[in-house]
Amino acid sequence: MDRYRTYRTQRRTGGLSALVSTVGSVLALIEIVYIVLLIFDANQTNRFFTFIKSLAEPLALFFPGLFATGSRNWDIIINYGLAALFWLVVAGIVARLLSRI
């Protein structure tokens, strides 16, 4: 009976940590799509662009404007790329902590 309980607990936390990792990956993907749209000068009145922008800008937190390189493209890549990396790292840390429970 004890083995069954341990198996169920490990399986439940494994699923939760996988969910956290997936959410972090989706948030990072939103940032990456926004980077690509900005770099390639997508039509900013397009509905898809405005939808991605409405998701990506709040997710970027304090990163936009953090570094100013003098190049618009590099500023976008560095600042929003750091936001994407942030979400991957935070989700990875939280998922690891959840898997140890």
KEKE-3310 file (N, C-alpha, C; in steps of 0.2 Angstrom, whole numbers, plus 5000, padded with zeros to 4 digits):
npx = (5004:5010:5019:5011:5005:5016:5020:5008:5009:5022:5019:5009:5015:5025:5017:5012:5024:5028:5017:5020:5032:5028:5020:5029:5037:5028:5025:5038:5039:5029:5035:5046:5040:5035:5046:5051:5041:5042:5056:5055:5047:5032:5015:5008:4995:4988:4978:4983:4996:4993:4986:4997:5006:4998:4999:5013:5019:5015:5021:5034:5038:5050:5060:5060:5068:5079:5092:5101:5107:5109:5105:5090:5085:5094:5091:5078:5080:5088:5082:5069:5072:5079:5068:5061:5070:5070:5057:5058:5069:5063:5052:5058:5065:5054:5047:5057:5057:5044:5045:5052:5045)
npy = (4994:5006:5008:5011:5023:5031:5031:5037:5050:5054:5054:5063:5075:5075:5078:5090:5098:5096:5103:5116:5119:5118:5129:5139:5138:5141:5155:5160:5157:5166:5178:5176:5175:5188:5195:5191:5196:5210:5212:5209:5219:5218:5221:5233:5235:5224:5211:5199:5203:5213:5205:5197:5206:5212:5201:5199:5211:5214:5203:5204:5211:5221:5221:5228:5241:5240:5238:5248:5248:5256:5251:5247:5234:5226:5230:5226:5212:5209:5214:5209:5196:5193:5193:5182:5172:5173:5169:5155:5151:5154:5146:5133:5132:5133:5121:5111:5113:5109:5096:5090:5089)
npz = (5000:5004:4993:4982:4986:4986:4973:4967:4972:4967:4954:4952:4956:4946:4935:4938:4938:4925:4918:4923:4917:4903:4903:4905:4894:4884:4887:4884:4871:4866:4868:4859:4847:4846:4845:4833:4824:4827:4822:4809:4804:4805:4800:4810:4812:4810:4816:4822:4825:4835:4844:4849:4853:4864:4873:4874:4878:4892:4898:4896:4907:4916:4907:4893:4887:4895:4891:4880:4864:4853:4841:4834:4831:4838:4851:4853:4851:4862:4874:4874:4872:4884:4892:4888:4891:4905:4908:4905:4913:4926:4926:4925:4937:4946:4942:4945:4959:4962:4958:4967:4978)
capx = (5000:5014:5022:5006:5004:5022:5019:5003:5012:5027:5016:5005:5020:5028:5013:5012:5030:5027:5013:5023:5037:5025:5017:5035:5039:5023:5026:5044:5037:5025:5040:5050:5036:5034:5053:5051:5036:5045:5062:5053:5042:5025:5010:5006:4987:4986:4975:4987:5001:4990:4985:5003:5008:4995:5002:5020:5022:5015:5025:5041:5040:5054:5065:5060:5072:5084:5098:5101:5113:5109:5102:5083:5084:5097:5088:5072:5082:5091:5077:5063:5075:5080:5061:5059:5075:5068:5051:5061:5072:5058:5047:5062:5066:5048:5046:5061:5055:5038:5046:5056:5040)
capy = (5000:5012:5009:5014:5030:5035:5031:5042:5056:5056:5055:5070:5081:5075:5081:5097:5101:5096:5109:5123:5119:5119:5136:5144:5138:5145:5162:5162:5157:5172:5183:5175:5177:5195:5198:5190:5201:5217:5213:5209:5225:5216:5226:5234:5236:5217:5208:5194:5207:5216:5200:5195:5212:5212:5196:5200:5217:5213:5197:5207:5214:5227:5221:5232:5247:5239:5239:5252:5247:5260:5248:5245:5227:5223:5232:5221:5205:5208:5215:5204:5189:5192:5191:5175:5168:5174:5164:5148:5150:5154:5140:5128:5132:5131:5114:5107:5113:5105:5088:5087:5088)
capz = (5000:5004:4987:4978:4988:4984:4966:4965:4974:4962:4947:4953:4956:4940:4930:4939:4936:4917:4917:4924:4912:4897:4903:4904:4887:4880:4888:4881:4864:4864:4867:4853:4841:4846:4843:4825:4821:4827:4818:4801:4803:4803:4800:4817:4813:4810:4822:4825:4828:4841:4849:4851:4857:4870:4877:4875:4882:4899:4900:4896:4914:4916:4902:4888:4888:4900:4887:4874:4861:4848:4836:4836:4831:4844:4857:4853:4853:4869:4879:4874:4873:4891:4895:4886:4895:4911:4909:4904:4919:4932:4925:4926:4944:4950:4940:4949:4966:4962:4957:4973:4984)
cpx = (5004:5017:5017:5005:5010:5022:5014:5006:5017:5024:5012:5010:5024:5024:5012:5018:5030:5023:5016:5029:5034:5022:5023:5037:5034:5024:5033:5043:5033:5030:5044:5046:5035:5041:5053:5047:5039:5051:5060:5048:5035:5021:5007:4998:4984:4983:4979:4993:4999:4989:4992:5006:5005:4997:5009:5023:5021:5020:5032:5043:5044:5060:5065:5063:5078:5091:5097:5107:5114:5106:5095:5082:5088:5094:5082:5075:5085:5086:5072:5066:5077:5073:5059:5064:5072:5062:5054:5065:5068:5054:5052:5063:5060:5046:5050:5059:5049:5040:5050:5051:5037)
cpy = (5006:5013:5013:5021:5034:5036:5036:5049:5058:5057:5061:5076:5081:5079:5088:5101:5101:5102:5115:5124:5121:5127:5141:5144:5141:5152:5164:5162:5163:5178:5182:5177:5185:5198:5197:5195:5208:5217:5213:5214:5223:5222:5227:5235:5229:5214:5203:5198:5210:5211:5198:5200:5213:5207:5197:5206:5216:5208:5199:5210:5221:5226:5226:5239:5246:5240:5243:5251:5252:5258:5245:5238:5223:5224:5227:5214:5204:5209:5210:5197:5188:5190:5184:5170:5168:5169:5157:5146:5149:5147:5133:5127:5130:5123:5110:5107:5108:5097:5085:5086:5081)
cpz = (5000:4997:4982:4980:4986:4976:4964:4967:4969:4955:4947:4952:4949:4934:4931:4937:4928:4915:4918:4919:4905:4897:4902:4897:4882:4881:4884:4873:4862:4863:4861:4847:4840:4843:4835:4822:4821:4822:4811:4800:4801:4804:4807:4818:4812:4816:4826:4829:4835:4846:4853:4856:4864:4875:4879:4879:4890:4902:4900:4903:4913:4911:4896:4890:4893:4897:4881:4870:4855:4842:4838:4836:4837:4851:4858:4855:4860:4874:4880:4874:4880:4894:4894:4890:4902:4913:4909:4911:4925:4932:4927:4933:4948:4948:4944:4956:4967:4962:4963:4979:4984)
residu = (MET:ASP:ARG:TYR:ARG:THR:TYR:ARG:THR:GLN:ARG:ARG:THR:GLY:GLY:LEU:SER:ALA:LEU:VAL:SER:THR:VAL:GLY:SER:VAL:LEU:ALA:LEU:ILE:GLU:ILE:VAL:TYR:ILE:VAL:LEU:LEU:ILE:PHE:ASP:ALA:ASN:GLN:THR:ASN:ARG:PHE:PHE:THR:PHE:ILE:LYS:SER:LEU:ALA:GLU:PRO:LEU:ALA:LEU:PHE:PHE:PRO:GLY:LEU:PHE:ALA:THR:GLY:SER:ARG:ASN:TRP:ASP:ILE:ILE:ILE:ASN:TYR:GLY:LEU:ALA:ALA:LEU:PHE:TRP:LEU:VAL:VAL:ALA:GLY:ILE:VAL:ALA:ARG:LEU:LEU:SER:ARG:ILE)
# end
